[in-house]
């Protein structure tokens, strides 16, 4: 998958968040760096299609075919602390619901994903009773384990303790091969 940004800019009212971003992203891992408020999350939202750019053009090419902006959501997995989960669901319900929209990698079962999560004794709890770190783990697993060519991880270690950060690093090393990863 290749994502090309040509002079992308985003503003809210009269304030420019960023301007003139031009780059081509291909398979591999990339990091967006900058201080708080510099537009990193906004750029991720623009790339994912959650926001439209104020100026410029984005193109998506997968297997030598141009993908329309209306269909790009099928090829992108996105995890961020501000993305909401269905809080009334249990873990099993959330995993089954998610699979209706983005299938997991073929070798993964729901039981296998629960093993990866390492959240024992929580499968019958509603997600609204999960800690912020548990919710972040679930968001990361949903994104990383979905079979998509693009993986966007915005502030992936937010709300994770030291053990959670180590878990995240293992997750990323296991599920980022042959993908375009933007962190």
N, C-alpha and C positions, 0 to 999 in steps of 0.2 A: 504494500500500500504506500502510496506517495501522496502527501498533502503539500500543496504549494500555496503560499501566502504571497500576494502581490500588493504591496503598499496598503496593507490592512491598517485601519484606524478605528478606534471606538471612542465615542464621547457620550456623555450624559449631559443634556442641556448644552451649556457652553464650555464645559470642562472636558478636555481631552484626557482620556485615560492612557492611551498610547497612540502613536502615529507612525506611518511609513514602515511598518514591519514587513519585511520581504525575506522569505526563506523557503527552502524546500526540505521537507522532512521525509525520509525514507526509512525502511526497516532499520532498527537499532534503537538505542536508548538516548534520550535527550533530556537535559535539565533546563528549566526556566529559572533564572536567578534574578533577584532584585530585592529591594527593601520593601517593607510593608507599604501597601498603597501604590506600588509601582505598576500594577495592572496584570500581574501573573495569573490570578484566578479569572479575571475578565477575559484575558487572552484564551485560556482553556475553555471558557464558556463559548467564546466565538468559534473556536476550532471544533468544538463538539456540536455546534448548532443550537445551543441553548440561547445564544444571543446572535443577532446579525451584526456584521460590521457596519460602521457608519460610512466608511470609505474602503475602497479596495476590493479585491476579489480572492476567493478561496476556491481551489479546485482539488478534487479527490480522484485519484486514479488507482484502480484495483484490478490486477490481472490485465493490464493494458486497456481497461475500459473506464471511461469517465463515469463517475457516480454522481447522480443528482443530489443536491442538498436535501431534497425531500426524503431520500433513502439512506443518507449517511448514518443515521442513528442505528441502523442495523449492523454496522461495521465497527462501531465505537463502543467500548466499555469505559465507564467513567466512575471514579470514586472520589468523593470529597466530603469533608465534615458537614457541609451545609446541605447535602442531598438527604432527603427524608426517606425513611423506611415506612412501611405500613405497620404502625405501632401496635395495632390490634392483632396482628398475625403472630403465630408461634414460629419457631425456627423452621420446622417442616413446611408450614404454610408459605412462609416467605420464599424458601428455596423452590418449592413447586410453582409458585406464582411467577417467580423470576424466569424459570425455564420456559414459560409460555411465550416470552418475548425474546429472550437470548438464551439459546441452548448452551449448556456447559460443554467442555471438551468431551469427546466421545468416551474416553476412558474413565470419566468421573461419574459416580453415582451420587445421589443425595447422601447416602451413608458415608461415602468417601469424602464428600465435602464437609460433613459434620466432623469427621476425624481430623481433617485439615484445620478446621476452626479451633479445635481444642477447647470447646466450651461445654464440658461435660455437665450434666444435670441441668441444662437450660432449655432443652428442646420443647418442653411443655409450657414454658414461661412465655407470656406475651412479650414482644420486643420492647414495649414501653417500660418494662421492668428491668431491662438490660442497663448496665452502666454505659457511660459514654465510650469507654474503651472497647467494650463488647460490641457495641453498635458499629464502631469503626472497623473492627475485625470483620464483621459481617459485610459491611460495604466493600471492603477490600477483597474479600473472597468472591463476592458476586461479580466484581469487575475482573479480577485476575483469572478466575476460572471459567468465564464466558468465552466461547469460541468466536473471537473477533480479531481482526488483524491490527486494530488500534486499541491501545490501552492508555487512558489518561488518568493520572493519579495526582490530585491536587492536595497538597499538605497531607500526605499519607500517614505520617506518624503522629498526627494530632490526636490527643487523648490516649495514646498508647504508653504504657509503662515500659521499663527497660526490657522485660520479658516479651512484651508485645512488639517492641521494635525489632528484637531478634527474630521473632516469629514472622514479622513483615518481610525482613530481609530474606528469609528462607522462601517465603511465598513468591516474592519477586524473582528470585533466582530460578525457581521451578517453573514459572508460568510466563516468562517473557521472551523465550526463544522465538525467532522468526516473526516477531511482531514489531510494530512501531510503538514505542513506549515514550510517553512524555510525562515528566515528573516536575 
